[in-house]
Amino acid sequence: MSSYDLQDISGIGNKTYQTLKNANIDTVEQLANSTVRELQKLDGIGKKSAEKYINGAKELLGRPVEKVVVRKSEVLPSKDSTIGGLQSDIRNIYSMLERFDKRIKNVENQLNISREVAESEISDAHFYRVLKSAYNSMSKKLGGFVPISKLTENIKQYIPWSTEKIHQKLYSLFMNYKVELQPGKAEYGKPLIQDDKKFVWFKFK
């Protein structure tokens, strides 16, 4: 039997000594033969302390000490590596957003080009036919006038033009004496305003 006492082991004070005694670990040999899991079950002894006590007992007895191998998965990342990872993630997110932004702009450009092509392909004759059809589908006021605002909305169902472009076409027809435009009080919608003149009513001559 060894002449060493449990308290000869570094870290074992009176409290731990008594805890070991209560668990029937009375000698250095018994402690050296214990497992980390067994000691962890005792009050106040954690994993690192258990490893320290067992290795300390083995050293006193001249036995080889088992080295504790820490797996990579058990090593917590440092603060610097965590911040570096976050910065990398943020850079990746910004890069993705930039790519999405470029794609959206490309789609918008394509839509604008398609709209411009569609507008340029609509001839004056086609616009005139659509105008007549939209006008004939509306209920007329006294004298055959219809609200320009409602007429504009009807035209938009057939031609993908803005209100301003439609109004420019109507005013051009008016200046060429093909239609009549009359001022008045706009009950709803946007009136036709050209050359500082405001028109609310429309009819064919």
Secondary structure, DSSP 8 states (H G I E B T S, - for coil): -----GGGSTT--HHHHHHHHHTT--SHHHHHT--HHHHHTSTT--HHHHHHHHHHHHHHHT---------GGGS---HHHHHHHHHHHHHHHHHHHHHHHHHHHHHHHHHHHHHHHHHHH--HHHHHHHHHHHHHTS---TTS-EEHHHHHHHHHTTS---HHHHHHHHHHHHHTTSEEEE----SSS--EEETTEEE-EEEE-
